[in-house]
């Protein structure tokens, strides 16, 4: 039986509405998500999918089988990015699976802040600590003008995914990305960094039950949870960063909005930084911490 793309989109949209209560009353939203799913499979833009559907383009049996396979995965509760195997991040399409955290839109703001801090400056070394899929490091390698981009992770599995993404996207990168295995700042201990950027684990283990099932049951715990009430990785990075930052270098961290004030207070309390500031995400929640390493001629208060 020959299926048209329009038929497959409608079938997919109905299935997505059945799976998602919030999407159920909104067919237009479900249809947009269906176009996104087909765009991943067919490797073309959602607008190109929509045009092909309007033209009643036939769909191969292989594509139809792939759609059904993805819908079956979604029926198990698997997040959309894992079911399709891809997640968009800024100008990149990243391969993702359960070895890595799914990149979030708010994490794109980390890249914005790093690029702003380095605007008009060529060279320097940036390190993405806890790179996961490689999202931050690869975006900086694509959009920035650094001499070196370093990506680290404590998970060898995550680094395998990140390296795969770097290989897939190599033609889009201005700077090659170097990958290093290890915890916190150990992999960059011999470097002098211009910027240290990280989206570290920040959920306390006893908060797991309150997480959405799509996060708690599917995403890697190593990338989600931190001891000391969710503050362990923040503390390790803020305490250790001055030893690897150049004078005037920057720490740029994604924050848990409920711990933003605590994290900023910790940065100030250490006496190692100046120009400490917290910036909101697009929903108005505190999301990004900036802290500049004090120069040797600056005295802590």
N, C-alpha and C positions, 0 to 999 in steps of 0.2 A: 504493500500500500504506500502511495506517495503522500507525504505530508508537506504542507506549505509552511513557511515560516510564520505566517499570520496565525495559522491553526495552532502551531506549537506554542507561540507566545500566549494565546488565550488559554490553552491547556495549562501552561506553566503558571500563569497569573491566578487561575482558579485554585490550583494546588497550593500556591503560596498563601492565598487567602484562607484556605482551610487550616493551614499550619500556624497562622499568626492571627490571634484575636484582634490585635490593634489594626491589622491590615484588612480584616474581613469586610468592614463597611466601605473601604476605599479602593475601588477597582483600579483607578488611575495609578495609585501608588503601587499596587501589586503588579500592574502592567509595566511600570518603570523598573521594578525589581526584576521582572522576567526579562526585560531587554538587557539589563545588566548581566544576568546569568548567561544569556545567549551571546552577549558580547565577549565574555570570558572564553566561552567554548569556541567561538568563531574567530576570535582575535581581531575584532573590529569594533568601532565605537558604537555605543547604544543608538546614536542617531542613524548610523549606517544600517544597523539592524532594523530600526523602525522603517527606513525607506525600503529595504529589501522585503519586509513584511507587507508593506503597502503594495509592492509590485508582485506579491504572491510568489516569491522565490521558493523553489522546492528545497526541502531539507533532506540531507542524506540520512540513511539508516544509522550511520555511525553517530551523527550529531543527535538524532532522536534518542538513541540508546544512552548517550552521555547525559542528556537532559533527564531521562528517567532515573539514571544512576544518582545524579545529584539530588533529585527530589527525594529519592529513597533515603539518602544520607540526612537530608534535612528533617525527614520524618522521625529520625532517632533523636532529634534535638541538637544535632551537630550545627555549630555556627556556620553562617553562610560562607565566610572566607575559607574555612576548612573544607566545606563541602565542595566548593569550586576549585580550591587549591591556590587561590590568588587573592590579594588585597591591594587596593590602591593606596598610595602614599605620595602626596604631592604630585610630581610628574612621573612617578615610577609605578610600575605594576610588579608587585613582589610575590614570589612563590611563598606560600605559608602552609604549614601543617601543625600538628599538635606538639611538635618540638619547640615551637616559638609562640610568643604572645602575638595576638592579632594587632597590627598597628592601628592606633586610634587617631581620629582627626585632630584632637587636642595636642597630640605629640608633634604634629606638624609645626606648632608654634615654637617649639624648641629650635627648630631649624631657622625659622624667621629671626629669632633673637640672636642666634650665633652669627648669621649673615649680617645682621644690622651692626653688631659689635665689631665685626671685621670689615665693614664697608670701606672701600678705598684702600685696603691693605692687601698686598699680595704676599703669599708665602705663609709661614707659620705652621705649627703642628696642632691638629685637633684630635682628641681621643673621645670616642663614644664608648662609655663603660656600660656593659650589659647590653650589647647590640641586638641580641635576638635575631630577627630576620635580616638585620643589617639596615633597617629603614633609615635611621638618622644618619649613619655614616655614609650610606650610598647617596642620600639626598645632598649632603654636604659636599661629597665628591663630585656630584653633578652640577650643583649650583654655586659652589664656592670656588675660591682660588687659593687653596692651601698647598703648601709644599708636600705635606704628608697627611694622610687620614688613617688613623688607627682605630680598629674596632675590636673590642674585647668581650669575652663572655666566660662565665664559669662553667657553662654547659658546652661540651664538645659537640653534642647533637645540634644545638643552636648554631654554632659556628659552621657546621656542615651546610645548614640551610642558608646562612648568610653568604658563605663562599659561593654557593650555587647561584644566588642572586647576583653577586658581583660578576660572575662569569657570564650570566645571561645578559646583563646590562652594561658590559664593559665598554661597548661603543658609545654609550651615553655619558660616560664619566670623564671629567677633566683630570682627575687624580686617581691613580690606583689606590685601592684600600688594602691595608695590611691587617691581617687577622691574628689575634693572640689569645691563647687560652689562659684563664686565671681569674681569681677573685679580686674584686675591688680594684686597687691601684697597683697590685703586684705586677701585672703584665707591662706596665708603663713606668716602672720605678726608675729606669735609667734615662728617661726622656725629659725634655723641657718643653712643656706644652704651652701653647697660646690660649687654648680653650679646652676645658674638660666639660663634656656634656653627658648627661645620663637621664634615663627614665628608669630609676631603680625600683625593685620591689618595695612596696610601701603599705601593704595590707597586713595587719596583725593576724596571726593564726586564729585567734579566737573570734575574728570577724568573718570567718569563712562562711558560716551558715547564713549570713545576711547577703551574700553575693548572689547575683542572678545565676541560675543553674547553668546557663550557657557559658559563664565564666568559670564558676567553681568546678563544674564537672568535666570541662574540656581543655581549659588552658593550663600550661605547665605551672605547677605549684612553685617551682624554683624561681619563676619570673614574677610571681604574685606576692609571696609572703615574706615578711621580714620580722625578726625577733625585736625585743625591746619596744613592744607596742607599735610595731611598724616603722621604727626609727633607726634600726641597726645600720642599714645601708646609707641613709642620709648622714649619720654620725661618722661612719667610716670614711665616706667621701669628703665631707667637709673638714674633718680632722687631718686627713692625709693629703688633700689636694695642694696645699702650699708647697709641699716638698717636690712636686713635679710641675708646678706652674712657673712660668717666667714672671718676673716682677710686673705687676699690672695685668697679669693673665686672669682669665675669667672662669668661674664655675657657673654652669647653666643646668639647672635641675628641673625636671617635671615634679610637681608637688601633688600629693593627695590634698584636696581642698580642705579636709578636716584637720590636717596636720600642718597647714601652711604657716600659721602663726608660730607654732612650736619650732618648725624648721628654721624660719627666719630668726627667731630668738636664739636658737643654737648657733647659727652663723655669727650673730653679733656677739654672743657670749664668749666665743672662742678667741676673739680679739685678733683674728688673722686676716680679716677682710674689711674692705671699705666699699662704699657704693652698693650696699645691700638693698635689694628691692624685690617686691613680689608683684607679678603681673597677672591679670585675669585672662581666662579663656573667653571664647565667644559667647558663653552662657553667663558670664559675669562671675564665675567662680575663680578664686585664687589658684593659679595653676603653674606658674613659672617663677623660680627663684634665680636671681642674678646676684653674684657676689664676686668682687674683684680682689685679688690678692694684694695685700698691702705691700708697698715698696719699702725697701730697707730704711729710707729716710722718713717713713711715716711711723709715728708712735701709736700703739694701741691706746685707746682711752683708759 
